[in-house]
Amino acid sequence: MTMIQMTVEERPQTRGTCPDIDLVGPLEACEMLVVDESELLEMVNDDQLSAYRLGGHIRFRAADVVRLARTCLQHEAG
């Protein structure tokens, strides 16, 4: 089981580290934003969404994806 897949209870507790950050992969981010992978890449390239490389895998902070999704919905509604 990778660190990303572990639940909060299973994660090792280390003093002085950052609080747990929920990360999602590209497919989950696409589902949350209702876009395809090319549109997700455009969002990253346009600095609308930060991406992180972890062990050769791209990950996104779930909070950032949710924030971007809400922003997109507000623009569509307004």
Distance bins in CASP14 RR format, pairs under 12 A and 6 or more apart:
PFRMAT RR
TARGET T0000
AUTHOR 0000-0000-0000
RMODE 2
METHOD distances of the structure
MODEL  1
1 7 0 0 0 0 1 0 0 0 0 0 0
1 10 1 0 0 1 0 0 0 0 0 0 0
1 11 0 0 0 0 0 1 0 0 0 0 0
2 10 0 0 0 0 0 1 0 0 0 0 0
2 11 0 0 0 0 0 1 0 0 0 0 0
2 23 0 0 0 0 0 1 0 0 0 0 0
2 25 0 0 0 0 0 1 0 0 0 0 0
2 54 0 0 0 0 1 0 0 0 0 0 0
2 55 0 0 0 0 1 0 0 0 0 0 0
2 56 0 0 0 0 0 1 0 0 0 0 0
2 57 0 0 0 0 1 0 0 0 0 0 0
2 59 0 0 0 0 0 1 0 0 0 0 0
3 10 0 0 0 0 1 0 0 0 0 0 0
3 11 1 0 0 1 0 0 0 0 0 0 0
3 12 0 0 0 0 1 0 0 0 0 0 0
3 14 0 0 0 0 0 1 0 0 0 0 0
3 17 0 0 0 0 0 1 0 0 0 0 0
3 20 0 0 0 0 0 1 0 0 0 0 0
3 21 0 0 0 0 0 1 0 0 0 0 0
3 22 0 0 0 0 0 1 0 0 0 0 0
3 23 0 0 0 0 1 0 0 0 0 0 0
3 54 0 0 0 0 1 0 0 0 0 0 0
3 55 0 0 0 0 0 1 0 0 0 0 0
3 57 0 0 0 0 0 1 0 0 0 0 0
3 59 0 0 0 0 0 1 0 0 0 0 0
4 10 0 0 0 0 0 1 0 0 0 0 0
4 11 0 0 0 0 0 1 0 0 0 0 0
4 20 0 0 0 0 0 1 0 0 0 0 0
4 21 0 0 0 0 1 0 0 0 0 0 0
4 22 0 0 0 0 1 0 0 0 0 0 0
4 23 1 0 1 0 0 0 0 0 0 0 0
4 24 0 0 0 0 1 0 0 0 0 0 0
4 25 0 0 0 0 1 0 0 0 0 0 0
4 28 0 0 0 0 0 1 0 0 0 0 0
4 52 0 0 0 0 0 1 0 0 0 0 0
4 54 1 0 0 1 0 0 0 0 0 0 0
4 55 0 0 0 0 0 1 0 0 0 0 0
4 57 0 0 0 0 1 0 0 0 0 0 0
4 58 0 0 0 0 0 1 0 0 0 0 0
4 59 1 0 0 1 0 0 0 0 0 0 0
4 60 0 0 0 0 0 1 0 0 0 0 0
4 61 0 0 0 0 0 1 0 0 0 0 0
4 62 0 0 0 0 0 1 0 0 0 0 0
5 11 0 0 0 0 0 1 0 0 0 0 0
5 22 0 0 0 0 0 1 0 0 0 0 0
5 23 0 0 0 0 0 1 0 0 0 0 0
5 24 0 0 0 0 0 1 0 0 0 0 0
5 25 0 0 0 0 0 1 0 0 0 0 0
5 57 0 0 0 0 0 1 0 0 0 0 0
5 59 0 0 0 0 0 1 0 0 0 0 0
6 12 0 0 0 0 1 0 0 0 0 0 0
6 13 0 0 0 0 0 1 0 0 0 0 0
6 20 0 0 0 0 1 0 0 0 0 0 0
6 22 0 0 0 0 0 1 0 0 0 0 0
6 23 0 0 0 0 0 1 0 0 0 0 0
7 20 0 0 0 0 1 0 0 0 0 0 0
7 22 0 0 0 0 0 1 0 0 0 0 0
8 19 0 0 0 0 0 1 0 0 0 0 0
8 20 1 0 1 0 0 0 0 0 0 0 0
8 21 0 0 0 0 0 1 0 0 0 0 0
8 22 0 0 0 0 1 0 0 0 0 0 0
9 20 0 0 0 0 0 1 0 0 0 0 0
10 20 0 0 0 0 0 1 0 0 0 0 0
11 17 0 0 0 0 1 0 0 0 0 0 0
11 18 0 0 0 0 0 1 0 0 0 0 0
11 19 0 0 0 0 0 1 0 0 0 0 0
11 20 1 0 0 1 0 0 0 0 0 0 0
11 21 0 0 0 0 0 1 0 0 0 0 0
11 22 0 0 0 0 0 1 0 0 0 0 0
12 20 0 0 0 0 0 1 0 0 0 0 0
13 19 0 0 0 0 0 1 0 0 0 0 0
13 20 0 0 0 0 1 0 0 0 0 0 0
14 20 0 0 0 0 0 1 0 0 0 0 0
18 61 0 0 0 0 0 1 0 0 0 0 0
19 63 0 0 0 0 0 1 0 0 0 0 0
20 61 0 0 0 0 0 1 0 0 0 0 0
20 62 0 0 0 0 0 1 0 0 0 0 0
20 63 0 0 0 0 0 1 0 0 0 0 0
21 50 0 0 0 0 0 1 0 0 0 0 0
21 52 0 0 0 0 1 0 0 0 0 0 0
21 54 0 0 0 0 0 1 0 0 0 0 0
21 59 0 0 0 0 1 0 0 0 0 0 0
21 60 0 0 0 0 0 1 0 0 0 0 0
21 61 1 0 1 0 0 0 0 0 0 0 0
21 62 0 0 0 0 1 0 0 0 0 0 0
21 63 0 0 0 0 1 0 0 0 0 0 0
21 64 0 0 0 0 1 0 0 0 0 0 0
22 28 0 0 0 0 0 1 0 0 0 0 0
22 29 0 0 0 0 0 1 0 0 0 0 0
22 32 0 0 0 0 0 1 0 0 0 0 0
22 59 0 0 0 0 1 0 0 0 0 0 0
22 60 0 0 0 0 1 0 0 0 0 0 0
22 61 1 0 0 1 0 0 0 0 0 0 0
22 62 1 0 1 0 0 0 0 0 0 0 0
22 63 1 0 0 1 0 0 0 0 0 0 0
22 64 0 0 0 0 0 1 0 0 0 0 0
22 65 0 0 0 0 1 0 0 0 0 0 0
22 66 0 0 0 0 1 0 0 0 0 0 0
23 29 0 0 0 0 1 0 0 0 0 0 0
23 50 0 0 0 0 0 1 0 0 0 0 0
23 51 0 0 0 0 0 1 0 0 0 0 0
23 52 1 0 0 1 0 0 0 0 0 0 0
23 53 0 0 0 0 0 1 0 0 0 0 0
23 54 1 0 0 1 0 0 0 0 0 0 0
23 55 0 0 0 0 0 1 0 0 0 0 0
23 57 0 0 0 0 1 0 0 0 0 0 0
23 58 0 0 0 0 1 0 0 0 0 0 0
23 59 1 0 1 0 0 0 0 0 0 0 0
23 60 1 0 0 1 0 0 0 0 0 0 0
23 61 1 0 0 1 0 0 0 0 0 0 0
23 62 1 0 0 1 0 0 0 0 0 0 0
23 63 0 0 0 0 1 0 0 0 0 0 0
23 64 0 0 0 0 1 0 0 0 0 0 0
23 65 0 0 0 0 1 0 0 0 0 0 0
24 30 0 0 0 0 1 0 0 0 0 0 0
24 31 0 0 0 0 1 0 0 0 0 0 0
24 32 1 0 0 1 0 0 0 0 0 0 0
24 33 0 0 0 0 0 1 0 0 0 0 0
24 40 0 0 0 0 0 1 0 0 0 0 0
24 49 0 0 0 0 0 1 0 0 0 0 0
24 51 0 0 0 0 0 1 0 0 0 0 0
24 52 0 0 0 0 0 1 0 0 0 0 0
24 54 0 0 0 0 0 1 0 0 0 0 0
24 57 0 0 0 0 0 1 0 0 0 0 0
24 58 0 0 0 0 0 1 0 0 0 0 0
24 59 1 0 0 1 0 0 0 0 0 0 0
24 60 1 0 1 0 0 0 0 0 0 0 0
24 61 1 0 0 1 0 0 0 0 0 0 0
24 62 1 0 1 0 0 0 0 0 0 0 0
24 63 0 0 0 0 1 0 0 0 0 0 0
24 64 0 0 0 0 1 0 0 0 0 0 0
24 65 1 0 0 1 0 0 0 0 0 0 0
24 66 0 0 0 0 1 0 0 0 0 0 0
24 68 0 0 0 0 0 1 0 0 0 0 0
24 69 0 0 0 0 0 1 0 0 0 0 0
25 31 0 0 0 0 1 0 0 0 0 0 0
25 32 0 0 0 0 1 0 0 0 0 0 0
25 33 0 0 0 0 0 1 0 0 0 0 0
25 37 0 0 0 0 0 1 0 0 0 0 0
25 40 0 0 0 0 1 0 0 0 0 0 0
25 49 0 0 0 0 0 1 0 0 0 0 0
25 51 0 0 0 0 1 0 0 0 0 0 0
25 52 0 0 0 0 1 0 0 0 0 0 0
25 53 0 0 0 0 0 1 0 0 0 0 0
25 54 0 0 0 0 1 0 0 0 0 0 0
25 56 0 0 0 0 0 1 0 0 0 0 0
25 57 1 0 0 1 0 0 0 0 0 0 0
25 58 1 0 0 1 0 0 0 0 0 0 0
25 59 1 0 1 0 0 0 0 0 0 0 0
25 60 1 0 0 1 0 0 0 0 0 0 0
25 61 0 0 0 0 0 1 0 0 0 0 0
25 62 0 0 0 0 1 0 0 0 0 0 0
25 64 0 0 0 0 0 1 0 0 0 0 0
25 65 0 0 0 0 1 0 0 0 0 0 0
26 32 0 0 0 0 0 1 0 0 0 0 0
26 33 0 0 0 0 0 1 0 0 0 0 0
26 35 0 0 0 0 0 1 0 0 0 0 0
26 36 0 0 0 0 0 1 0 0 0 0 0
26 37 1 0 0 1 0 0 0 0 0 0 0
26 38 0 0 0 0 0 1 0 0 0 0 0
26 39 0 0 0 0 0 1 0 0 0 0 0
26 40 1 0 0 1 0 0 0 0 0 0 0
26 41 0 0 0 0 1 0 0 0 0 0 0
26 43 0 0 0 0 0 1 0 0 0 0 0
26 44 0 0 0 0 1 0 0 0 0 0 0
26 49 0 0 0 0 0 1 0 0 0 0 0
26 51 0 0 0 0 1 0 0 0 0 0 0
26 52 0 0 0 0 0 1 0 0 0 0 0
26 53 0 0 0 0 0 1 0 0 0 0 0
26 57 0 0 0 0 1 0 0 0 0 0 0
26 58 1 0 1 0 0 0 0 0 0 0 0
26 59 0 0 0 0 1 0 0 0 0 0 0
26 60 1 0 0 1 0 0 0 0 0 0 0
26 65 0 0 0 0 0 1 0 0 0 0 0
27 33 0 0 0 0 0 1 0 0 0 0 0
27 35 0 0 0 0 0 1 0 0 0 0 0
27 36 0 0 0 0 0 1 0 0 0 0 0
27 37 0 0 0 0 1 0 0 0 0 0 0
27 40 0 0 0 0 1 0 0 0 0 0 0
27 57 0 0 0 0 0 1 0 0 0 0 0
27 58 0 0 0 0 0 1 0 0 0 0 0
27 59 0 0 0 0 0 1 0 0 0 0 0
27 60 0 0 0 0 0 1 0 0 0 0 0
27 65 0 0 0 0 0 1 0 0 0 0 0
28 35 0 0 0 0 0 1 0 0 0 0 0
28 37 0 0 0 0 0 1 0 0 0 0 0
28 40 0 0 0 0 0 1 0 0 0 0 0
28 58 0 0 0 0 0 1 0 0 0 0 0
28 59 0 0 0 0 1 0 0 0 0 0 0
28 60 0 0 0 0 1 0 0 0 0 0 0
28 61 0 0 0 0 0 1 0 0 0 0 0
28 62 0 0 0 0 1 0 0 0 0 0 0
28 65 1 0 0 1 0 0 0 0 0 0 0
28 66 0 0 0 0 0 1 0 0 0 0 0
28 69 0 0 0 0 0 1 0 0 0 0 0
29 35 0 0 0 0 1 0 0 0 0 0 0
29 36 0 0 0 0 0 1 0 0 0 0 0
29 37 0 0 0 0 1 0 0 0 0 0 0
29 39 0 0 0 0 0 1 0 0 0 0 0
29 40 1 0 1 0 0 0 0 0 0 0 0
29 41 0 0 0 0 0 1 0 0 0 0 0
29 43 0 0 0 0 1 0 0 0 0 0 0
29 44 0 0 0 0 1 0 0 0 0 0 0
29 48 0 0 0 0 0 1 0 0 0 0 0
29 49 1 0 0 1 0 0 0 0 0 0 0
29 50 0 0 0 0 0 1 0 0 0 0 0
29 51 0 0 0 0 1 0 0 0 0 0 0
29 52 0 0 0 0 0 1 0 0 0 0 0
29 58 0 0 0 0 1 0 0 0 0 0 0
29 59 0 0 0 0 1 0 0 0 0 0 0
29 60 1 0 1 0 0 0 0 0 0 0 0
29 61 0 0 0 0 1 0 0 0 0 0 0
29 62 0 0 0 0 1 0 0 0 0 0 0
29 63 0 0 0 0 0 1 0 0 0 0 0
29 64 0 0 0 0 1 0 0 0 0 0 0
29 65 1 0 1 0 0 0 0 0 0 0 0
29 66 0 0 0 0 0 1 0 0 0 0 0
29 68 0 0 0 0 1 0 0 0 0 0 0
29 69 0 0 0 0 1 0 0 0 0 0 0
30 36 1 0 0 1 0 0 0 0 0 0 0
30 37 1 0 1 0 0 0 0 0 0 0 0
30 38 0 0 0 0 1 0 0 0 0 0 0
30 39 1 0 0 1 0 0 0 0 0 0 0
30 40 1 0 1 0 0 0 0 0 0 0 0
30 41 0 0 0 0 0 1 0 0 0 0 0
30 42 0 0 0 0 0 1 0 0 0 0 0
30 43 0 0 0 0 0 1 0 0 0 0 0
30 44 0 0 0 0 0 1 0 0 0 0 0
30 49 0 0 0 0 0 1 0 0 0 0 0
30 58 0 0 0 0 0 1 0 0 0 0 0
30 60 0 0 0 0 0 1 0 0 0 0 0
30 65 0 0 0 0 1 0 0 0 0 0 0
30 68 0 0 0 0 0 1 0 0 0 0 0
30 69 0 0 0 0 0 1 0 0 0 0 0
31 37 0 0 0 0 0 1 0 0 0 0 0
31 40 0 0 0 0 0 1 0 0 0 0 0
31 60 0 0 0 0 0 1 0 0 0 0 0
31 62 0 0 0 0 0 1 0 0 0 0 0
31 65 0 0 0 0 1 0 0 0 0 0 0
31 69 0 0 0 0 0 1 0 0 0 0 0
32 40 0 0 0 0 1 0 0 0 0 0 0
32 43 0 0 0 0 0 1 0 0 0 0 0
32 49 0 0 0 0 0 1 0 0 0 0 0
32 60 0 0 0 0 1 0 0 0 0 0 0
32 61 0 0 0 0 0 1 0 0 0 0 0
32 62 1 0 0 1 0 0 0 0 0 0 0
32 63 0 0 0 0 0 1 0 0 0 0 0
32 64 0 0 0 0 0 1 0 0 0 0 0
32 65 1 0 1 0 0 0 0 0 0 0 0
32 66 1 0 0 1 0 0 0 0 0 0 0
32 67 0 0 0 0 0 1 0 0 0 0 0
32 68 0 0 0 0 1 0 0 0 0 0 0
32 69 1 0 1 0 0 0 0 0 0 0 0
32 70 0 0 0 0 0 1 0 0 0 0 0
32 72 0 0 0 0 0 1 0 0 0 0 0
32 73 0 0 0 0 0 1 0 0 0 0 0
33 39 1 0 0 1 0 0 0 0 0 0 0
33 40 1 0 0 1 0 0 0 0 0 0 0
33 41 0 0 0 0 0 1 0 0 0 0 0
33 42 0 0 0 0 0 1 0 0 0 0 0
33 43 1 0 0 1 0 0 0 0 0 0 0
33 44 0 0 0 0 0 1 0 0 0 0 0
33 48 0 0 0 0 1 0 0 0 0 0 0
33 49 0 0 0 0 1 0 0 0 0 0 0
33 60 0 0 0 0 1 0 0 0 0 0 0
33 62 0 0 0 0 0 1 0 0 0 0 0
33 64 0 0 0 0 0 1 0 0 0 0 0
33 65 1 0 0 1 0 0 0 0 0 0 0
33 66 0 0 0 0 1 0 0 0 0 0 0
33 67 0 0 0 0 0 1 0 0 0 0 0
33 68 1 0 0 1 0 0 0 0 0 0 0
33 69 1 0 1 0 0 0 0 0 0 0 0
33 70 0 0 0 0 0 1 0 0 0 0 0
33 71 0 0 0 0 0 1 0 0 0 0 0
33 72 1 0 0 1 0 0 0 0 0 0 0
33 73 0 0 0 0 0 1 0 0 0 0 0
34 40 0 0 0 0 0 1 0 0 0 0 0
34 65 0 0 0 0 0 1 0 0 0 0 0
34 68 0 0 0 0 0 1 0 0 0 0 0
34 69 1 0 0 1 0 0 0 0 0 0 0
34 72 0 0 0 0 1 0 0 0 0 0 0
34 73 0 0 0 0 1 0 0 0 0 0 0
34 76 0 0 0 0 0 1 0 0 0 0 0
35 41 0 0 0 0 1 0 0 0 0 0 0
35 42 0 0 0 0 1 0 0 0 0 0 0
35 43 1 0 0 1 0 0 0 0 0 0 0
35 44 0 0 0 0 0 1 0 0 0 0 0
35 48 0 0 0 0 0 1 0 0 0 0 0
35 49 0 0 0 0 0 1 0 0 0 0 0
35 65 0 0 0 0 0 1 0 0 0 0 0
35 68 0 0 0 0 1 0 0 0 0 0 0
35 69 0 0 0 0 1 0 0 0 0 0 0
35 72 0 0 0 0 1 0 0 0 0 0 0
36 42 0 0 0 0 1 0 0 0 0 0 0
36 43 0 0 0 0 0 1 0 0 0 0 0
37 43 0 0 0 0 0 1 0 0 0 0 0
37 44 0 0 0 0 0 1 0 0 0 0 0
37 58 0 0 0 0 0 1 0 0 0 0 0
38 44 0 0 0 0 0 1 0 0 0 0 0
38 45 0 0 0 0 0 1 0 0 0 0 0
39 45 0 0 0 0 0 1 0 0 0 0 0
39 46 0 0 0 0 0 1 0 0 0 0 0
39 48 0 0 0 0 0 1 0 0 0 0 0
39 49 0 0 0 0 0 1 0 0 0 0 0
39 68 0 0 0 0 0 1 0 0 0 0 0
39 72 0 0 0 0 0 1 0 0 0 0 0
40 46 0 0 0 0 0 1 0 0 0 0 0
40 48 0 0 0 0 1 0 0 0 0 0 0
40 49 1 0 0 1 0 0 0 0 0 0 0
40 51 0 0 0 0 1 0 0 0 0 0 0
40 58 0 0 0 0 1 0 0 0 0 0 0
40 60 0 0 0 0 1 0 0 0 0 0 0
40 65 0 0 0 0 1 0 0 0 0 0 0
40 68 0 0 0 0 0 1 0 0 0 0 0
40 69 0 0 0 0 0 1 0 0 0 0 0
41 48 0 0 0 0 0 1 0 0 0 0 0
41 49 0 0 0 0 1 0 0 0 0 0 0
41 51 0 0 0 0 1 0 0 0 0 0 0
41 58 0 0 0 0 1 0 0 0 0 0 0
41 60 0 0 0 0 0 1 0 0 0 0 0
42 48 0 0 0 0 1 0 0 0 0 0 0
42 49 0 0 0 0 1 0 0 0 0 0 0
43 49 1 0 1 0 0 0 0 0 0 0 0
43 50 0 0 0 0 1 0 0 0 0 0 0
43 51 0 0 0 0 1 0 0 0 0 0 0
43 60 0 0 0 0 1 0 0 0 0 0 0
43 64 0 0 0 0 0 1 0 0 0 0 0
43 65 0 0 0 0 1 0 0 0 0 0 0
43 67 0 0 0 0 0 1 0 0 0 0 0
43 68 1 0 0 1 0 0 0 0 0 0 0
43 69 0 0 0 0 0 1 0 0 0 0 0
43 71 0 0 0 0 0 1 0 0 0 0 0
43 72 0 0 0 0 1 0 0 0 0 0 0
44 50 1 0 0 1 0 0 0 0 0 0 0
44 51 1 0 1 0 0 0 0 0 0 0 0
44 52 0 0 0 0 0 1 0 0 0 0 0
44 53 0 0 0 0 0 1 0 0 0 0 0
44 58 0 0 0 0 1 0 0 0 0 0 0
44 59 0 0 0 0 0 1 0 0 0 0 0
44 60 0 0 0 0 1 0 0 0 0 0 0
44 64 0 0 0 0 0 1 0 0 0 0 0
44 65 0 0 0 0 0 1 0 0 0 0 0
44 68 0 0 0 0 0 1 0 0 0 0 0
45 51 0 0 0 0 1 0 0 0 0 0 0
46 68 0 0 0 0 0 1 0 0 0 0 0
47 64 0 0 0 0 0 1 0 0 0 0 0
47 68 0 0 0 0 0 1 0 0 0 0 0
48 60 0 0 0 0 0 1 0 0 0 0 0
48 64 0 0 0 0 1 0 0 0 0 0 0
48 65 0 0 0 0 0 1 0 0 0 0 0
48 67 0 0 0 0 0 1 0 0 0 0 0
48 68 1 0 0 1 0 0 0 0 0 0 0
48 69 0 0 0 0 0 1 0 0 0 0 0
48 71 0 0 0 0 1 0 0 0 0 0 0
48 72 0 0 0 0 1 0 0 0 0 0 0
48 75 0 0 0 0 0 1 0 0 0 0 0
49 58 0 0 0 0 0 1 0 0 0 0 0
49 59 0 0 0 0 0 1 0 0 0 0 0
49 60 1 0 0 1 0 0 0 0 0 0 0
49 61 0 0 0 0 1 0 0 0 0 0 0
49 62 0 0 0 0 0 1 0 0 0 0 0
49 63 0 0 0 0 0 1 0 0 0 0 0
49 64 1 0 1 0 0 0 0 0 0 0 0
49 65 1 0 0 1 0 0 0 0 0 0 0
49 66 0 0 0 0 0 1 0 0 0 0 0
49 67 0 0 0 0 1 0 0 0 0 0 0
49 68 1 0 1 0 0 0 0 0 0 0 0
49 69 0 0 0 0 0 1 0 0 0 0 0
49 71 0 0 0 0 0 1 0 0 0 0 0
49 72 0 0 0 0 0 1 0 0 0 0 0
50 58 0 0 0 0 0 1 0 0 0 0 0
50 59 0 0 0 0 1 0 0 0 0 0 0
50 60 1 0 0 1 0 0 0 0 0 0 0
50 61 1 0 0 1 0 0 0 0 0 0 0
50 62 0 0 0 0 0 1 0 0 0 0 0
50 63 0 0 0 0 0 1 0 0 0 0 0
50 64 1 0 1 0 0 0 0 0 0 0 0
50 65 0 0 0 0 1 0 0 0 0 0 0
50 67 0 0 0 0 0 1 0 0 0 0 0
50 68 0 0 0 0 1 0 0 0 0 0 0
51 57 0 0 0 0 0 1 0 0 0 0 0
51 58 1 0 1 0 0 0 0 0 0 0 0
51 59 1 0 0 1 0 0 0 0 0 0 0
51 60 1 0 1 0 0 0 0 0 0 0 0
51 61 0 0 0 0 1 0 0 0 0 0 0
51 64 0 0 0 0 1 0 0 0 0 0 0
51 65 0 0 0 0 0 1 0 0 0 0 0
51 68 0 0 0 0 0 1 0 0 0 0 0
52 58 1 0 0 1 0 0 0 0 0 0 0
52 59 1 0 1 0 0 0 0 0 0 0 0
52 60 1 0 0 1 0 0 0 0 0 0 0
52 61 1 0 0 1 0 0 0 0 0 0 0
52 62 0 0 0 0 0 1 0 0 0 0 0
52 64 0 0 0 0 1 0 0 0 0 0 0
53 59 1 0 0 1 0 0 0 0 0 0 0
53 60 0 0 0 0 0 1 0 0 0 0 0
54 60 0 0 0 0 0 1 0 0 0 0 0
54 61 0 0 0 0 0 1 0 0 0 0 0
59 65 0 0 0 0 0 1 0 0 0 0 0
60 66 0 0 0 0 0 1 0 0 0 0 0
60 67 0 0 0 0 0 1 0 0 0 0 0
60 68 0 0 0 0 1 0 0 0 0 0 0
60 69 0 0 0 0 0 1 0 0 0 0 0
61 67 0 0 0 0 1 0 0 0 0 0 0
61 68 0 0 0 0 0 1 0 0 0 0 0
62 68 0 0 0 0 0 1 0 0 0 0 0
62 69 0 0 0 0 0 1 0 0 0 0 0
63 69 0 0 0 0 0 1 0 0 0 0 0
63 70 0 0 0 0 0 1 0 0 0 0 0
64 70 0 0 0 0 0 1 0 0 0 0 0
64 71 0 0 0 0 0 1 0 0 0 0 0
65 71 0 0 0 0 0 1 0 0 0 0 0
65 72 0 0 0 0 0 1 0 0 0 0 0
66 72 0 0 0 0 0 1 0 0 0 0 0
66 73 0 0 0 0 0 1 0 0 0 0 0
67 73 0 0 0 0 0 1 0 0 0 0 0
67 74 0 0 0 0 0 1 0 0 0 0 0
68 74 0 0 0 0 0 1 0 0 0 0 0
68 75 0 0 0 0 0 1 0 0 0 0 0
69 75 0 0 0 0 0 1 0 0 0 0 0
69 76 0 0 0 0 0 1 0 0 0 0 0
70 76 0 0 0 0 0 1 0 0 0 0 0
70 77 0 0 0 0 0 1 0 0 0 0 0
71 77 0 0 0 0 0 1 0 0 0 0 0
71 78 0 0 0 0 0 1 0 0 0 0 0
72 78 0 0 0 0 0 1 0 0 0 0 0
END
